[in-house]
Each structure stands twice: as structure tokens, then as C-alpha cells.
Amino acid sequence: MTHAVSTAPKPRDAELLEACSAACGRLKQQVARVVVGQDAVVDALLVTLFARGHALLVGVPGLAKTLLVASIAKALNLTFGRVQFTPDLLPADITGTDVLNEVEVGGVVRREIRFMAGPIFKNLVLADEINRTPPKTQAALLQAMQERHVTVGGSTHALPSPFQVFATRNPIEQEGTYPLPEAQLDRFLLEVHVGYPSEAEEREIAWRTTSGAAAAIEPVLDLAELEELGALVPRIPVTDEAVALAVKLARATRPDVAEAPEEVRSYVRFGAGPRGSQALVLAAKARAAVRGEAAADVEDILALTLPALRHRLVLSYRAEADGVRDEDVITAVRRRFGGS
């Protein structure tokens, strides 16, 4: 049986594809005015944005993760909200809460309950150091990330469109941190690792940040254009081979599957679920759109295997004892199917 793997294209899709690629080029130029380097990270965040997903950024402090997300929001003319996660943060501090107000109408004072929206009611939300808050507060994001609305006091409130969460996690400070629940990790389309800049880039950072001059970012898209380009991504064609490879890669992360490599059998407790293959295909379509390519193929799947699957693995204690990382496991899985 033949299955349709993308929705039917529309007459303007070729034009929109060209516009998407051009807009991404302009956006990179604007972000580069304030953020030095990190080209691969910017590319991954663009894939996440146009796929309408959420991203988890992992890196040590001081690598401009917050500045990068804020710069992208400015370049896309999106409303931007930042939540600094701390151990005493409450769910209401994120979603908002009902407050009792007194309103005078015709000389009569009446009391009414009004919803005061929290910082999550923005187009692009930065959840800074998300692993510093307890699971109960982390879970406040779960419904929002999956369903694009929140429920407070029995009432449901829709979040703006688009709504996307870019969360940061500090990998080196363990005291006072909480592990992210697997169900929440699974909601992130990509896990993007932010590395140190090169020596030349760090020299440029030192010059820029101490000069006293601040570069301004100009918007490259309005909200309507961004929504139209985001709607294009699901319609991008994808080859049958690419979809088959995405499924094989996700399944090979499960230790009880025959195709799983030895690294998976030895070090993985639980592998990626069906969301893993879905994320791979959707991210591959977004990558094709960002690059101006008419279809997603095997190369797109292989390029995104690590960021799309690494956070969906639950490694065993043996992996920690042997110093095996999720990156090592995914590399073995990708090699199993011809990737490097």
C-alpha cells in the first residue's frame, strides 16, 4: 500500500519556498550583528522555528544562548517572554493566575475574577535553566508545549500563535537541579548543544562586547509571513527512503529491536518512541525549506539524527560508569544505516 507522506502542494509553494530561504539568509545576517559564530546552532533553531517545534539548548553559562533567542525573536518581530527557572518558582508564575478585582459600575462596586496572564503568553518563550525548578513547575509547561493552551482555575486559555519554547539547560552544575521528566523531554523537537567559540570568534566577542556600541536588529518577517512559511513546512515533499530511514533510526535506539547495534543493547534502557521518527521527518522538511530545497531526503534525516533523537534516550547506569554519552549511542545507530 502506498501512503501519502505530505499534504498536497499549493500553487504558491514554490514561491514560498524561495521566500523562506531568502528570509532565513536575512535573519542570519541580522542575528550575526549581535551574536558571533554559532552558525550550526542558528541553523538548528531556524529548523525548529519553521517546524513549529520547541528546542532545548544545552551549554555552559556565557555562550550567548539567551542573547541568541532574544535576537531571533526581534528579527522575526515576535513577542518574547523570558522565565528564569529557580527552585522556588511556582506553576502560576509561568501560566498566570486568577485575581479578584473590584470594579465600579454605576456607583456599585462589584467583584470579578480576572485572569492575569503569565510570561508564557508570548510567541517565543525562553525557559532559562529549566532544570533548576522542581518537576511540578516543569510540568506547567507540558500542556502548553503539547496543546498550545493552559488551564487555570477550571478555565482554558489559548496561547498566541505561533507559540514556541526554547529552553536552556546548564550541563555542569548539578547541585540544586532536577532532571527533566522523559515526557517533557519528548516534547522538544531538537536538543541543540552550544559549544565554545573558536579563538578568533572569542577575540571578536571581546572586541564587540567591550566597545560600548550595541548593534540594532531589524525585523525581516512579520507575523503573517512567518505563519504562512510555517504552514508550508508540512507540505514539503519527503522521499519514501527518507521516511523509511527515519523509522529505522528511531527503532534502532530500542534495545529489544533486532536492528539495534551493540551500543544500544549495552547502554540504553529505553529508546525513542514514535515521536522520534515524527520529529526526524518534520525537522527534515523544515531543513529543506530553510535551505530552499524542493524536497527532504535521506541527507536531511542523517543530518538531524543526533539533535532529534539524543534526548529521547534513557541511558543505563552502565553507560554512566563506562563514560558512554547519548552522542556515542546515536553515532553507532547512524553508522548502522550508512551514516558517519
Secondary structure, 3 states (H helix, E strand, C coil): CCCCCCCCCCCCHHHHHHHHHHHHHHHHHHHCCCCCCCHHHHHHHHHHHHCCCCEEEECCCCCCHHHHHHHHHHHCCCCEEEEECCCCCCHHHHHEEEEEEEEEECCEEEEEEEEEECCCCCCEEEEECHHHCCHHHHCHHHHHHHHCEEEECCEEEECCCCCEEEEEECCCCCCCCCCCCHHHHCCCCEEEECCCCCHHHHHHHHHHHCCCCCCCCCCCCCHHHHHHHHHHHHHCCECHHHHHHHHHHHHCCCCCCCCCCHHHHHHEEECCCHHHHHHHHHHHHHHHHHHCCCCECHHHHHHHHHHHHHHHCEECHHHHHHCCCHHHHHHHHHHHCCCC
